[in-house]
C-alpha cells in the first residue's frame, strides 16, 4: 500500500463515505494499523472518541467521525472525516491489504484437482490441490475453489465467489456472486427428517430439495446449512454468518441478516430482513420472524415474532423487560427471606 491522503480521499469521495479532508493531502500512507501501534506512515481509523486515549504517537492520516474530530481538536496529522468510520475501514482494507487468495504459488488448476470433463473452467477461475468438481457444475468467472473442497454435481458457483479449504457444496445447490464460503462449512447436507414406526424405530425421509445462497453471502467456518425436504433452503442476499451456526431444512433467511456463532434455527422457520441473532440464539421450527428483530442473551424463540425490536433470554422477553427481570433475580433470595419474615408476622397477628 502506497498512496497520498488526497488520492485516497478522491478514490472514495464519490461513494459518499468521506465528507472532507483536513490537513495536508500530500502526506503518504504505506500501511493500515491499529491506533495502539501506529507509526508516522500509517493510516488509522477512530470511530469512537473513547479510542483516542489509545492512540500512540501521530499517524500519517486518521479517518475519524465528527464526534472524534471535535474531541481531538487541531491535530498535527491529516484527518479524513467519514460518515461511517467502520464502513470506511471495511472498504479501504478490502481494497489495499486484503489477502490475495489467488496467489498460492502453483498453477491455476492444480494437477491433483479432479474436475469432471463436462465442466467449463473459465480462464479467471482457480482450483486448488485435491479439490473435486462434479458433473455439470457451473463455475462463474473469478471463482476460487481452494484445497480439498468438493463441489458436487449440478451445483452452481457465481462470479467472484471464494470457496475456502475443506468446504462441501452439495449436489444441485446454488451459490450467487461474490460469496465467501469459509473452511469446513457444509452447504446442502441432508436435512434432519425421520419417521418413527410403532416400535420407535427411525426411518429416514430423503431430503431432495436444495440450498440457494444469494449474492454477497458469507458463510462462517464449520457452519451447516441443510438442504430442503422439498423445494429450497434459501439464504438471501448479503446475509453474513459467524462460525458454528446451523440452519435447518427449508429455512429462509432474509436480506442483510446477521447470524452469530452457535445459533441454531430449526426447519421451515423464516426470518425477515435485517434480523440479528447473537450468540447461542435458538429458534423452534415453522416460525415467522419480523424484519429488524434482534435476539440477545441466548434468546430462545418459541413463537412467531410479529414486531421489530430487541428480545432476550429464556423465556423470551422484550429487552427492557428482560433487564428488569434479570435485576430482580439477583435479589430474589433476599426478597424470599423478607416475604417469609412478613408471613411469620402475619401469622403472629392473626
PyMOL commands that set and color helices and strands:
alter all, ss='L'
color gray80, all
select helices_A, chain A and resi 5-13+35-37+49-54+66-72+85-96+319-330+332-349
alter helices_A, ss='H'
color red, helices_A
select strands_A, chain A and resi 3-4+18-22+28-29+31-32+42-46+61-64+78-82+114-115+126-127+132-133+138-139+144-145+150-151+156-157+162-163+168-169+174-175+180-181+186-189+194-196+202-204+210-213+218-219+224-226+232-235+240-241+246-247+252-253+258-259+264-265+270-271+276-277+282-283+288-289+293-296+300-301+309-312+317-318
alter strands_A, ss='S'
color yellow, strands_A
deselect
rebuild
show_as cartoon
